[in-house]
Amino acid sequence: MPERENKLLVPAADSHLDVLKYEIASELGYPLHVGERVATPQNWNRILDQMKYEIARELGLTTQIKNGYWGDISSRACGAVGGRIGGKLGGNMVRQMILLAEQSLIR
């Protein structure tokens, strides 16, 4: 099977999406300081990554993760990790993006 490479459609949007994730998470009261003194939009991805590994440890998945490779973990187990982190976050991000789009249409 050929190796897949994920490419961003709009690379410049990546940092803006990180800021949006950070803002939504702070509104929802997510712990924004995990492993960091202060959370910022710049270190938000690192904080999410630390949260991901903490949840994986709670679910007993760390023995299956080899050097950051999650390919041997079932999609159900990965979904359990992602769902604990992003369930509320993703839905609220979509709501916020729709609101921003509606506001730009009004202008």
N, C-alpha and C positions, 0 to 999 in steps of 0.2 A: 504494500500500500504506500503510495507516495506521501511524503511528509507534508503536512498542511502548514501554511504560514498565515497567521492572522494579520491582515493589514487594515489600518483604519481608513475609512472612506474620506474623512476630513481630518487629517492629522492635527491640525491646529485646535480642533474641538476637544481633544483629550484633556488638556489642562483645564478648560472651562467646565467640562463634565466633572472633573475632580473637585473643583470649587463647589459645584452644585451639590455633589454627594456630601461634601463637608457641611454645607449650609443646612441641607435637609436633616442630616444626622444630628446636628446640634439642636435643631428645632424639636426632634423626636427624643432628645435626651440620651443619645447613645454615648457610651463612655469614650470620650474623644482624646484621652490621654494615655491609652494603653501602651506602656513601655516608653512613653515620651513625657517630657516635663510639661510641654504645652502642645496642643494640637493646632496645626495650621493647615491650610489647603496644600501646602508643599509637602508635608510629611503624612498626609492623610492616607495615601496608598500603603505606606509602610505600616501605619496603625491597623488598617484593614487586614494586611497580610499577617500581622501578629495575632489579630483576633481570629483569623482563619485557622491558624495553627493551634491556638488555645482551644477552640471548639473541636477541632480534630482530635486533640488529646483527650477532651472530655468524652468524646464518642468512641475512644479506643482505636483510632485509625492511624496513629503515628507509626506503628510498626510496619504499616503497608506503604508509607511514604518514604521513598528512597532519594535522598539528596534533592528534595524539592520536586521530585517527579511523582505526580498523582495519577499516572496512567493505569496503575494496577488497582485503583479504587473504583468501585462501582459507581455508576452515575447516580444511583439512589443515595449512596453515602455522601457523594459530593453535593448533591442537592440538599441533604440534611445540613451540611455545613453552611452552604450558601443561603439556605432558607433562614437559618438562625441569624445570619448577619444581615442579609438584604431583603428579607420578605417585606417589611414595612418601608424600607429605604427605597426599593425599586418602584413600588406603587406611588409613593409620594413624589418621586422624581418625575414620573410620567405626568402626574397631576400638575406639578409646577411647570413643566415644559409646555403643556397644553395651555395653561394660564398665560405664560409668556407669549406663546404664538397668538392667542386671542387678542392680547393687548397690542401686539405689533400690527395686527390686522385693523384694529380700531383707529390707529394713528394714520 
